[in-house]
Amino acid sequence: MSQETLLPESLQLRLMDMEYSTVTVEEVQQIYFEETGKEPPFDIAVYHSEDYVDEEKANGFNGTIVHIENGQGVNEAYTIARGTQDFTDDDWHATDWSYNIMGIFVGQNKTQYDAAESFDDEVTKEISEKTSTEPKKIALGHSLGGNLVTLMQLTFGRFDEVYTVNAAPPSFYQLANIDKDFREEIEKKYNINLENSNELYNFNSDELQEFAEEYYESRGEDIQHLTSEQDIMTALFNIRGFFQVGDPPTTVDAFPDEDEDVESLAALFDEIPDEFVKDVQMYFAKNFKDTYNEEGFQGLFKELTGIDSRLIDKFFNQGEELGFFKTGKHVLDALNEAEEKIPELTRLLEGLAESVPAVLDTLVKHEYLTKAESKVVHEEYMNILSHVQDIEKMLEEGINLTQGDGGLQIMNILKHFQEILNSVDTIDENTEKLQEHLGFGVTAHELSTIIKKLLADTDISYEKNDGTLDMIMSKNVDGKNIKINISSALRIYTEGLSILESKETVLSEIESKYERAYVQDYENRERRVMKKVREMEESPYSYQDLMGNFTRDTKVFHKVTKIDVHEDIPNLPENLENIYEGTFTYIKGVIEKEKVLLTNIKDSIEELFEEDERISKEIFGEKEG
């Protein structure tokens, strides 16, 4: 990565990790301080895609743009595209995973790309209008996010730099769908019309890969990759449709401490029969493209299973309130849908059956399966195919619940489904080593694995804490290894300052109320009394009525000619003032002591960085200044 950008590489990695939760100005400020040991010398603004892209059109896309500028030449915008979002307790929908299949692997959908492009366009325009200049643009992306920023660079070259970590590689199938110019060049080169995009799957994939790499070579000059050797996404380069672009990736060994070397899955994927992958791609392209493009995840889920995903949402949200009869109706609807979908699934399984032995032989060759395990897996695959074929026949014959054997027919179908599940369990039991290596590939894909590996030989490490990475610095003191949670200490400082500001605000409000309710009120009442005294002394005749009423024949009456008031107004009770003023002074003193304590925490962190000569910059080879 270029060293001209102001955010260090370590911070950019953490921004990509933070994107899986929510990036805020405060968090950017904190991690900048953690990584550099000083306050950010620029203003920070954060833009979230949810504020610019309609949720339905986004189809799962999430992104953030961090803009930094200081009015003195610093003007950089970091576009961060989020990677594949995991399932959560609050959301079981596999929105990103369905896009990974239809958008990347099959290459027949570009909704997330369109959303990312629209978001970047709008925010860039907003930033340019605010600063009167075009910002330097840097793109960051992990996994699916890396795929998106790569595509955005290949199509329009909108970034000065693109930095990806364990990115899902681009596919020439998805680029033929996205990039009109690329598609036209393919049509020209092969003298074909790609109005039916499925025709592209029938062409020699090696030739198309070579053509795509040559076509996009110059556009990929500013794309840099960081990958784990064992990353499962990196292995996809060996699958038909995918190709490499940009600088050769910088690779790291994600598992250097394992007793045995953990090998990349690339060699395995390279030997998966081309026809096997082609059949799967064409199956999804022919049967699910239109539905997915129109209805997204919900449409794909229903096409695959025959079940409306909204029914599952109702179960989650309403539980038993859905009612037995409504549930039964949905089950019948699902069976009717299955009658149409099962034949499609049967044709796929039948087609793949020819390639399964070759795939299993490859797994045996690379020692992911034993020959005995391979035999069991093949037998169970054929059992699954047989049960699916039986279900297809039963559905073709039809189910009529008005007849006595309708319920029995449903029970028989359910038995076949149970046998399918049993076969799946048996396959699961006989593929433990394969699953272990796939697990290594998934772990190597995680962003936190990359970050930890880069810091393996330093006294800096990171630990997950509520979804974010905490920086941990290790120091050797008198032969003992002391770990200091820099992030936690800074949170104490920043959150502590916020609490102290709140305390000061509340104290100020109490002081104001005391002044109004006691001091000012007492002074106001004293002024009113003295004003009345002056009125009485200056206008004694105004108080004649106080002497009573006199008739015309009164011989003697009293006339008010002068009033002298001898007032004695005591001061506000001294003990009351002492109580309040003393309390205020004490609380202010406590707040000041807490401020000093928090400042000491921050100063200590700065001293650690000075002592280690800005450790984080040394890690990534950056020069100070």
C-alpha positions as CSV (number, residue, x, y, z in Angstrom):
1,M,0.0,0.0,0.0
2,S,1.2,3.5,-0.7
3,Q,2.6,5.4,2.2
4,E,1.2,8.7,1.1
5,T,-2.2,8.2,2.7
6,L,-2.6,9.6,6.2
7,L,-4.3,6.7,7.8
8,P,-1.7,4.0,8.6
9,E,-2.2,0.5,7.2
10,S,-2.9,-1.0,10.6
11,L,-5.7,1.5,11.1
12,Q,-7.2,0.7,7.6
13,L,-7.3,-3.0,8.5
14,R,-9.1,-2.1,11.7
15,L,-11.6,0.1,9.8
16,M,-12.4,-2.9,7.6
17,D,-13.0,-5.0,10.8
18,M,-15.0,-2.2,12.4
19,E,-17.3,-2.0,9.3
20,Y,-18.9,-5.3,10.4
21,S,-20.4,-3.3,13.3
22,T,-20.7,0.5,12.9
23,V,-17.9,3.0,12.2
24,T,-18.2,6.2,14.2
25,V,-16.2,9.4,14.3
26,E,-15.3,8.7,17.9
27,E,-14.0,5.2,17.1
28,V,-11.9,6.5,14.2
29,Q,-10.4,9.1,16.5
30,Q,-9.7,6.5,19.1
31,I,-8.0,3.9,16.9
32,Y,-6.0,6.7,15.2
33,F,-4.6,7.6,18.6
34,E,-4.0,3.9,19.4
35,E,-2.1,3.3,16.2
36,T,-0.1,6.5,16.2
37,G,0.1,7.7,19.8
38,K,-1.3,11.2,18.9
39,E,-4.5,13.1,18.3
40,P,-5.8,13.1,14.6
41,P,-4.4,16.2,12.9
42,F,-7.6,16.5,10.8
43,D,-11.3,16.6,10.9
44,I,-13.2,13.4,10.5
45,A,-16.6,12.8,8.9
46,V,-18.4,9.4,8.5
47,Y,-21.0,8.5,5.9
48,H,-23.1,5.3,6.2
49,S,-24.7,3.6,3.1
50,E,-28.0,3.1,4.9
51,D,-28.5,6.9,4.7
52,Y,-28.0,6.9,1.0
53,V,-29.2,3.6,-0.4
54,D,-32.7,2.2,-0.1
55,E,-32.6,-1.1,1.9
56,E,-34.4,-3.1,-0.7
57,K,-32.2,-1.9,-3.6
58,A,-29.1,-2.5,-1.4
59,N,-29.8,-6.2,-1.4
60,G,-27.6,-6.6,1.7
61,F,-24.9,-4.1,0.7
62,N,-23.3,-2.2,3.6
63,G,-20.6,0.4,3.4
64,T,-19.0,3.4,5.1
65,I,-17.0,6.3,3.7
66,V,-14.6,8.0,6.1
67,H,-13.5,11.5,5.0
68,I,-10.5,13.3,6.6
69,E,-9.5,16.9,5.8
70,N,-7.9,19.8,7.5
71,G,-8.4,22.7,5.1
72,Q,-4.6,22.7,4.4
73,G,-4.3,20.1,1.6
74,V,-5.5,17.0,3.5
75,N,-8.5,15.7,1.7
76,E,-8.9,11.9,1.6
77,A,-12.0,9.7,1.4
78,Y,-11.8,6.0,2.4
79,T,-14.6,3.9,0.9
80,I,-15.1,0.7,3.0
81,A,-17.3,-2.1,1.6
82,R,-18.5,-4.6,4.2
83,G,-17.8,-8.3,3.6
84,T,-20.3,-11.2,3.9
85,Q,-22.4,-10.7,7.0
86,D,-22.7,-13.7,9.2
87,F,-26.1,-15.1,10.4
88,T,-27.3,-13.4,13.6
89,D,-29.9,-14.2,16.2
90,D,-31.9,-11.2,14.9
91,D,-31.6,-12.1,11.2
92,W,-31.4,-15.6,9.8
93,H,-31.7,-14.4,6.2
94,A,-28.6,-15.3,4.1
95,T,-28.8,-12.1,2.0
96,D,-25.0,-11.8,1.4
97,W,-24.6,-15.5,0.8
98,S,-27.3,-15.6,-1.8
99,Y,-25.6,-12.7,-3.5
100,N,-22.2,-14.6,-3.3
101,I,-23.9,-17.4,-5.2
102,M,-25.9,-15.5,-7.8
103,G,-23.8,-12.3,-8.1
104,I,-20.2,-13.7,-7.8
105,F,-20.1,-17.4,-8.5
106,V,-22.9,-17.5,-11.1
107,G,-22.4,-13.9,-12.2
108,Q,-26.0,-13.1,-12.9
109,N,-26.8,-10.3,-10.5
110,K,-25.2,-6.9,-9.8
111,T,-27.5,-5.3,-7.2
112,Q,-24.8,-5.0,-4.5
113,Y,-22.4,-3.6,-7.1
114,D,-25.0,-1.0,-8.2
115,A,-25.6,0.0,-4.5
116,A,-21.9,0.4,-3.8
117,E,-21.4,2.5,-6.9
118,S,-24.4,4.7,-6.1
119,F,-23.3,5.2,-2.5
120,D,-19.8,6.2,-3.6
121,D,-21.0,8.5,-6.3
122,E,-23.3,10.4,-4.0
123,V,-20.9,10.8,-1.1
124,T,-18.0,11.8,-3.3
125,K,-20.2,14.5,-4.9
126,E,-21.1,15.7,-1.4
127,I,-17.5,15.8,-0.2
128,S,-16.4,17.6,-3.4
129,E,-19.0,20.3,-2.9
130,K,-18.0,20.7,0.7
131,T,-14.3,21.0,0.1
132,S,-14.4,22.5,-3.4
133,T,-11.9,19.8,-4.5
134,E,-12.1,16.1,-5.5
135,P,-10.8,14.0,-2.6
136,K,-8.0,11.4,-2.9
137,K,-10.0,8.2,-3.0
138,I,-8.9,5.0,-1.3
139,A,-11.0,1.8,-1.3
140,L,-10.9,-0.9,1.4
141,G,-12.6,-4.2,1.3
142,H,-12.5,-7.7,2.9
143,S,-14.1,-10.8,1.4
144,L,-17.3,-9.7,-0.5
145,G,-16.3,-6.1,0.1
146,G,-13.0,-6.7,-1.6
147,N,-14.8,-8.1,-4.6
148,L,-17.1,-5.0,-4.8
149,V,-14.3,-2.4,-4.6
150,T,-12.3,-4.4,-7.1
151,L,-15.2,-4.4,-9.6
152,M,-15.7,-0.7,-9.1
153,Q,-12.1,-0.1,-9.9
154,L,-12.1,-2.3,-13.0
155,T,-15.2,-0.8,-14.5
156,F,-14.6,3.0,-13.9
157,G,-11.2,3.3,-12.2
158,R,-12.8,5.6,-9.6
159,F,-10.1,5.1,-6.9
160,D,-6.5,6.2,-6.5
161,E,-5.8,3.1,-4.5
162,V,-7.6,-0.1,-3.8
163,Y,-6.6,-2.3,-0.9
164,T,-8.3,-5.7,-0.4
165,V,-7.8,-8.4,2.3
166,N,-8.8,-12.0,1.5
167,A,-11.1,-10.7,-1.3
168,A,-13.6,-12.8,-3.2
169,P,-11.9,-12.7,-6.6
170,P,-13.7,-11.1,-9.6
171,S,-15.4,-13.4,-12.1
172,F,-15.5,-12.7,-15.8
173,Y,-19.1,-13.9,-15.7
174,Q,-20.2,-11.1,-13.3
175,L,-18.1,-8.5,-15.3
176,A,-19.8,-9.5,-18.5
177,N,-23.0,-8.8,-16.7
178,I,-21.8,-5.5,-15.2
179,D,-19.4,-4.0,-17.8
180,K,-21.1,-3.3,-21.1
181,D,-17.7,-2.5,-22.8
182,F,-16.2,-5.8,-21.7
183,R,-19.3,-7.8,-22.9
184,E,-19.1,-6.1,-26.3
185,E,-15.4,-7.0,-26.6
186,I,-16.3,-10.6,-25.9
187,E,-19.0,-10.5,-28.5
188,K,-16.6,-9.0,-31.0
189,K,-13.8,-11.4,-30.3
190,Y,-15.9,-14.6,-30.5
191,N,-18.5,-13.2,-33.0
192,I,-21.5,-14.0,-30.7
193,N,-24.5,-12.3,-29.3
194,L,-24.7,-12.5,-25.5
195,E,-28.3,-11.4,-25.3
196,N,-28.7,-14.8,-23.7
197,S,-25.9,-14.5,-21.1
198,N,-26.1,-18.3,-20.4
199,E,-24.3,-18.9,-23.6
200,L,-21.1,-17.7,-22.0
201,Y,-20.9,-20.7,-19.8
202,N,-20.4,-22.9,-22.9
203,F,-17.2,-21.2,-23.9
204,N,-13.7,-22.4,-23.0
205,S,-13.2,-20.9,-19.5
206,D,-9.4,-20.9,-19.8
207,E,-9.6,-18.7,-22.9
208,L,-12.1,-16.3,-21.3
209,Q,-9.9,-16.1,-18.2
210,E,-6.8,-15.2,-20.3
211,F,-8.9,-12.7,-22.2
212,A,-10.2,-11.1,-19.0
213,E,-6.8,-10.8,-17.4
214,E,-5.4,-9.1,-20.4
215,Y,-8.4,-6.8,-20.8
216,Y,-8.3,-5.6,-17.2
217,E,-4.6,-5.6,-16.7
218,S,-4.0,-1.9,-16.8
219,R,-7.1,-1.1,-14.8
220,G,-5.9,-3.3,-12.0
221,E,-2.5,-1.5,-11.6
222,D,-3.7,0.3,-8.4
223,I,-5.2,-2.7,-6.8
224,Q,-3.2,-4.4,-4.0
225,H,-4.1,-7.6,-2.2
226,L,-3.2,-9.1,1.1
227,T,-4.2,-12.7,1.6
228,S,-3.8,-15.7,3.8
229,E,-2.1,-18.7,2.1
230,Q,-4.9,-20.9,3.4
231,D,-7.7,-18.5,2.7
232,I,-10.7,-20.4,1.1
233,M,-11.4,-17.4,-1.1
234,T,-7.9,-17.4,-2.5
235,A,-8.4,-21.0,-3.6
236,L,-11.4,-19.8,-5.7
237,F,-8.9,-18.4,-8.3
238,N,-8.6,-22.0,-9.4
239,I,-12.4,-22.3,-10.1
240,R,-13.7,-21.6,-13.6
241,G,-14.9,-18.0,-14.0
242,F,-12.5,-16.4,-11.5
243,F,-9.3,-14.6,-12.5
244,Q,-6.5,-12.5,-10.9
245,V,-6.1,-8.8,-11.3
246,G,-3.9,-6.2,-9.7
247,D,-0.5,-6.6,-8.1
248,P,0.5,-10.2,-7.1
249,P,-0.9,-10.6,-3.6
250,T,1.2,-10.3,-0.5
251,T,0.6,-13.6,1.4
252,V,1.0,-14.7,5.0
253,D,0.8,-18.1,6.7
254,A,-2.2,-18.0,8.9
255,F,-1.2,-21.1,10.9
256,P,2.6,-21.0,11.5
257,D,2.3,-22.7,14.9
258,E,0.4,-25.8,13.8
259,D,2.3,-29.1,14.3
260,E,1.7,-30.0,10.6
261,D,1.6,-27.5,7.7
262,V,-1.9,-26.4,6.9
263,E,-2.0,-26.4,3.1
264,S,-4.0,-24.2,0.8
265,L,-7.1,-25.6,-0.7
266,A,-6.1,-24.2,-4.1
267,A,-4.6,-27.4,-5.4
268,L,-7.8,-29.3,-4.5
269,F,-10.0,-26.7,-6.2
270,D,-7.8,-26.7,-9.2
271,E,-8.6,-30.3,-9.9
272,I,-12.4,-30.1,-9.4
273,P,-13.8,-31.0,-12.9
274,D,-14.7,-28.0,-15.0
275,E,-17.9,-29.7,-16.0
276,F,-18.9,-30.2,-12.4
277,V,-18.7,-26.4,-11.7
278,K,-20.3,-25.6,-15.1
279,D,-23.3,-27.7,-14.3
280,V,-23.8,-26.0,-11.0
281,Q,-23.4,-22.5,-12.5
282,M,-25.8,-23.2,-15.3
283,Y,-28.3,-24.8,-13.0
284,F,-28.5,-21.6,-10.9
285,A,-28.4,-19.3,-14.0
286,K,-31.2,-21.1,-15.8
287,N,-33.5,-21.7,-12.9
288,F,-33.0,-18.9,-10.5
289,K,-31.6,-15.8,-12.3
290,D,-34.9,-14.1,-13.1
291,T,-36.5,-14.8,-9.8
292,Y,-33.4,-13.6,-7.8
293,N,-33.0,-10.5,-9.9
294,E,-36.6,-9.6,-9.3
295,E,-37.2,-10.8,-5.7
296,G,-33.7,-11.2,-4.1
297,F,-33.1,-13.6,-1.3
298,Q,-36.8,-14.3,-0.7
299,G,-37.4,-15.3,-4.3
300,L,-34.2,-17.5,-4.3
301,F,-35.1,-19.2,-1.0
302,K,-38.6,-20.0,-2.3
303,E,-37.3,-21.2,-5.6
304,L,-34.8,-23.5,-3.9
305,T,-37.1,-24.9,-1.2
306,G,-40.7,-24.2,-2.2
307,I,-41.2,-22.4,1.1
308,D,-41.9,-18.7,1.4
309,S,-39.3,-17.2,3.8
310,R,-41.9,-14.9,5.2
311,L,-43.6,-18.0,6.6
312,I,-40.5,-18.7,8.7
313,D,-40.4,-15.0,9.7
314,K,-44.0,-15.4,11.0
315,F,-43.0,-18.4,13.0
316,F,-40.2,-16.4,14.6
317,N,-42.3,-13.4,15.2
318,Q,-45.7,-14.9,16.1
319,G,-45.0,-18.5,17.2
320,E,-48.2,-20.4,18.0
321,E,-50.3,-17.4,17.2
322,L,-49.9,-18.4,13.5
323,G,-52.5,-21.2,14.1
324,F,-52.7,-24.8,13.0
325,F,-54.9,-24.4,10.0
326,K,-52.9,-21.6,8.6
327,T,-49.7,-23.6,9.1
328,G,-51.3,-26.6,7.3
329,K,-52.3,-24.4,4.4
330,H,-48.7,-23.2,4.0
331,V,-47.4,-26.7,4.2
332,L,-49.7,-27.8,1.3
333,D,-48.6,-24.7,-0.6
334,A,-45.0,-25.7,-0.1
335,L,-45.7,-29.2,-1.4
336,N,-47.3,-27.8,-4.5
337,E,-44.2,-25.6,-5.0
338,A,-42.0,-28.6,-4.4
339,E,-43.8,-30.5,-7.1
340,E,-42.3,-28.0,-9.6
341,K,-38.9,-27.6,-7.9
342,I,-38.0,-31.2,-7.2
343,P,-37.6,-32.2,-10.9
344,E,-35.1,-29.4,-11.3
345,L,-33.1,-30.6,-8.3
346,T,-33.3,-34.1,-9.6
347,R,-31.8,-33.2,-13.0
348,L,-29.0,-31.3,-11.2
349,L,-28.2,-34.3,-8.9
350,E,-28.4,-36.7,-11.9
351,G,-26.0,-34.4,-13.9
352,L,-23.5,-34.1,-11.0
353,A,-23.6,-37.9,-10.4
354,E,-21.3,-38.4,-13.4
355,S,-18.7,-36.0,-11.9
356,V,-19.0,-37.0,-8.2
357,P,-16.5,-40.0,-8.6
358,A,-13.9,-37.7,-10.1
359,V,-14.4,-35.1,-7.3
360,L,-14.1,-37.9,-4.6
361,D,-10.9,-39.3,-6.3
362,T,-9.4,-35.8,-6.1
363,L,-10.3,-35.6,-2.4
364,V,-8.6,-39.0,-1.8
365,K,-5.5,-37.9,-3.8
366,H,-5.1,-34.9,-1.6
367,E,-5.7,-37.1,1.5
368,Y,-8.9,-35.2,2.6
369,L,-10.7,-38.6,2.4
370,T,-9.7,-42.2,2.7
371,K,-10.8,-44.6,0.0
372,A,-13.3,-46.2,2.4
373,E,-14.8,-42.8,3.3
374,S,-14.9,-41.9,-0.4
375,K,-16.9,-45.1,-1.1
376,V,-19.4,-44.3,1.7
377,V,-19.9,-40.7,0.5
378,H,-20.6,-41.9,-3.0
379,E,-23.1,-44.5,-1.8
380,E,-24.9,-42.0,0.3
381,Y,-25.0,-39.4,-2.6
382,M,-26.6,-42.0,-4.8
383,N,-29.1,-42.8,-1.9
384,I,-30.0,-39.1,-1.8
385,L,-30.5,-39.1,-5.6
386,S,-32.7,-42.2,-5.3
387,H,-34.9,-40.7,-2.6
388,V,-35.3,-37.4,-4.5
389,Q,-36.3,-39.3,-7.6
390,D,-38.9,-41.2,-5.5
391,I,-40.3,-38.0,-4.1
392,E,-40.5,-36.6,-7.6
393,K,-42.6,-39.6,-8.7
394,M,-45.0,-39.3,-5.7
395,L,-45.5,-35.6,-6.3
396,E,-46.2,-36.3,-10.0
397,E,-48.9,-38.7,-9.0
398,G,-50.5,-36.0,-6.9
399,I,-51.7,-35.7,-3.3
400,N,-55.4,-35.5,-2.4
401,L,-56.2,-35.0,1.2
402,T,-59.9,-35.6,0.6
403,Q,-59.1,-39.3,0.0
404,G,-58.1,-41.7,2.8
405,D,-54.6,-42.3,1.6
406,G,-53.7,-38.5,1.3
407,G,-52.2,-38.4,4.8
408,L,-50.3,-41.6,4.1
409,Q,-48.8,-40.1,1.0
410,I,-47.5,-37.2,3.0
411,M,-46.0,-39.5,5.6
412,N,-44.2,-41.4,2.9
413,I,-42.7,-38.2,1.4
414,L,-41.6,-37.2,4.9
415,K,-39.9,-40.6,5.4
416,H,-38.0,-40.1,2.2
417,F,-36.9,-36.7,3.5
418,Q,-35.8,-38.3,6.7
419,E,-33.7,-40.9,4.8
420,I,-32.1,-38.0,2.9
421,L,-31.2,-36.4,6.2
422,N,-29.8,-39.7,7.4
423,S,-27.6,-39.8,4.4
424,V,-26.4,-36.3,4.9
425,D,-25.5,-37.2,8.5
426,T,-23.5,-40.2,7.3
427,I,-21.7,-38.0,4.7
428,D,-21.0,-35.6,7.5
429,E,-19.4,-38.3,9.7
430,N,-17.2,-39.5,6.9
431,T,-15.8,-36.1,5.8
432,E,-14.4,-34.9,9.2
433,K,-10.9,-34.3,7.8
434,L,-12.2,-32.4,4.8
435,Q,-14.4,-30.3,7.1
436,E,-11.4,-29.6,9.3
437,H,-9.4,-28.3,6.4
438,L,-12.4,-26.3,5.1
439,G,-12.6,-24.9,8.7
440,F,-8.9,-23.9,8.4
441,G,-9.8,-22.1,5.1
442,V,-12.7,-20.2,6.8
443,T,-10.6,-19.2,9.8
444,A,-7.7,-18.1,7.5
445,H,-10.3,-16.0,5.7
446,E,-11.2,-14.0,8.7
447,L,-9.9,-10.5,9.0
448,S,-8.8,-10.9,12.6
449,T,-6.6,-13.8,11.6
450,I,-4.7,-11.6,9.1
451,I,-4.3,-8.8,11.7
452,K,-3.0,-11.2,14.4
453,K,-0.6,-12.7,12.0
454,L,0.9,-9.4,10.9
455,L,1.6,-8.6,14.6
456,A,2.9,-12.1,15.6
457,D,6.5,-10.9,16.1
458,T,5.7,-7.7,17.9
459,D,4.5,-6.7,21.4
460,I,1.2,-5.6,19.9
461,S,-1.8,-7.9,19.6
462,Y,-5.6,-7.6,19.2
463,E,-8.5,-9.3,21.0
464,K,-12.2,-9.2,20.1
465,N,-14.3,-7.3,22.6
466,D,-18.1,-7.0,21.8
467,G,-17.4,-7.2,18.1
468,T,-14.5,-4.8,17.9
469,L,-10.7,-5.3,18.2
470,D,-9.0,-4.1,21.3
471,M,-5.3,-3.3,21.0
472,I,-3.2,-5.1,23.6
473,M,0.4,-4.0,24.2
474,S,2.8,-6.4,26.1
475,K,5.6,-5.1,28.2
476,N,8.3,-7.0,30.0
477,V,8.7,-5.5,33.5
478,D,11.2,-7.2,35.9
479,G,11.0,-10.4,34.0
480,K,7.2,-10.5,34.0
481,N,5.0,-10.1,30.9
482,I,2.5,-7.3,31.6
483,K,-0.4,-6.8,29.1
484,I,-1.9,-3.4,28.7
485,N,-5.3,-3.0,27.0
486,I,-4.6,0.3,25.2
487,S,-8.2,0.4,23.7
488,S,-9.7,-0.1,27.1
489,A,-7.6,2.6,28.7
490,L,-8.5,5.0,25.9
491,R,-12.2,4.1,26.4
492,I,-11.8,4.9,30.0
493,Y,-10.3,8.3,29.0
494,T,-12.8,9.2,26.3
495,E,-15.9,7.9,28.1
496,G,-14.6,9.2,31.4
497,L,-14.3,12.7,29.9
498,S,-17.8,12.4,28.6
499,I,-19.0,11.5,32.1
500,L,-17.1,14.3,33.7
501,E,-18.6,16.8,31.1
502,S,-22.0,15.5,32.1
503,K,-21.2,15.9,35.8
504,E,-20.0,19.5,35.1
505,T,-23.3,20.2,33.2
506,V,-25.4,18.9,36.1
507,L,-23.4,20.7,38.7
508,S,-23.7,23.9,36.7
509,E,-27.5,23.4,36.5
510,I,-27.7,22.9,40.3
511,E,-25.6,26.0,40.9
512,S,-27.9,28.0,38.7
513,K,-30.9,26.7,40.5
514,Y,-29.4,27.5,43.9
515,E,-28.6,31.0,42.7
516,R,-32.2,31.5,41.4
517,A,-34.0,29.8,44.3
518,Y,-32.0,31.1,47.2
519,V,-29.4,33.9,46.5
520,Q,-31.3,35.8,43.7
521,D,-34.7,35.2,45.3
522,Y,-33.4,36.5,48.7
523,E,-31.9,39.6,47.0
524,N,-35.1,40.2,45.0
525,R,-37.2,40.1,48.1
526,E,-34.8,42.4,49.9
527,R,-35.0,44.9,47.0
528,R,-38.8,44.8,47.1
529,V,-38.8,45.5,50.8
530,M,-36.4,48.4,50.5
531,K,-38.4,49.8,47.5
532,K,-41.5,49.8,49.7
533,V,-39.6,51.6,52.5
534,R,-38.4,54.3,50.1
535,E,-42.0,54.8,48.8
536,M,-43.3,55.1,52.4
537,E,-40.6,57.6,53.4
538,E,-40.9,59.7,50.2
539,S,-44.7,59.8,50.0
540,P,-46.0,59.7,53.6
541,Y,-49.4,61.2,52.5
542,S,-50.1,58.1,50.5
543,Y,-50.5,56.2,53.7
544,Q,-53.0,58.7,55.4
545,D,-55.8,56.1,55.1
546,L,-53.9,54.1,57.7
547,M,-54.9,56.6,60.4
548,G,-58.6,55.9,59.9
549,N,-61.6,57.9,58.6
550,F,-62.5,61.4,59.9
551,T,-65.9,63.2,59.4
552,R,-66.3,66.9,58.6
553,D,-67.2,67.9,62.1
554,T,-64.1,66.2,63.6
555,K,-62.4,68.7,65.9
556,V,-59.1,66.9,66.1
557,F,-57.6,64.4,63.5
558,H,-54.1,63.0,62.9
559,K,-52.3,63.8,59.7
560,V,-49.3,61.7,58.3
561,T,-46.5,64.1,57.5
562,K,-43.5,61.9,57.8
563,I,-42.6,58.2,58.0
564,D,-39.3,56.9,59.2
565,V,-38.7,53.1,58.8
566,H,-36.1,51.4,60.9
567,E,-35.4,48.3,58.9
568,D,-33.3,45.3,60.0
569,I,-32.8,42.8,57.2
570,P,-30.5,39.9,58.1
571,N,-28.1,38.4,55.5
572,L,-28.8,35.0,53.9
573,P,-28.0,32.4,56.7
574,E,-24.3,31.8,56.7
575,N,-24.7,28.1,57.4
576,L,-26.9,27.7,54.3
577,E,-24.3,29.4,52.1
578,N,-21.6,27.2,53.6
579,I,-23.5,24.0,52.9
580,Y,-24.1,24.8,49.3
581,E,-20.9,26.6,48.4
582,G,-18.9,24.0,50.2
583,T,-20.6,21.1,48.4
584,F,-20.1,22.8,45.0
585,T,-16.4,23.4,45.8
586,Y,-15.9,19.8,46.9
587,I,-17.5,18.3,43.8
588,K,-15.5,20.6,41.5
589,G,-12.4,19.4,43.2
590,V,-13.3,15.8,42.7
591,I,-14.0,16.4,39.0
592,E,-10.6,18.1,38.6
593,K,-8.9,15.2,40.3
594,E,-10.7,12.8,38.0
595,K,-9.6,14.9,35.0
596,V,-6.0,14.7,36.1
597,L,-6.4,10.9,36.5
598,L,-7.8,10.5,33.0
599,T,-5.1,12.8,31.6
600,N,-2.4,10.7,33.3
601,I,-3.9,7.6,31.6
602,K,-3.7,9.3,28.2
603,D,-0.2,10.7,28.9
604,S,1.0,7.2,29.9
605,I,-0.2,5.8,26.6
606,E,1.7,8.5,24.7
607,E,4.8,7.7,26.7
608,L,4.5,4.1,25.8
609,F,4.4,5.0,22.1
610,E,7.3,7.4,22.5
611,E,9.3,4.8,24.3
612,D,8.7,2.2,21.6
613,E,9.3,4.7,18.8
614,R,5.8,4.5,17.5
615,I,5.5,0.8,17.5
616,S,2.6,0.5,15.2
617,K,4.4,2.4,12.4
618,E,7.5,0.2,12.7
619,I,5.3,-2.9,12.3
620,F,4.2,-1.9,8.8
621,G,7.5,-0.3,7.8
622,E,6.4,3.3,7.9
623,K,8.8,6.0,8.6
624,E,8.1,8.5,11.3
625,G,7.0,11.9,10.3
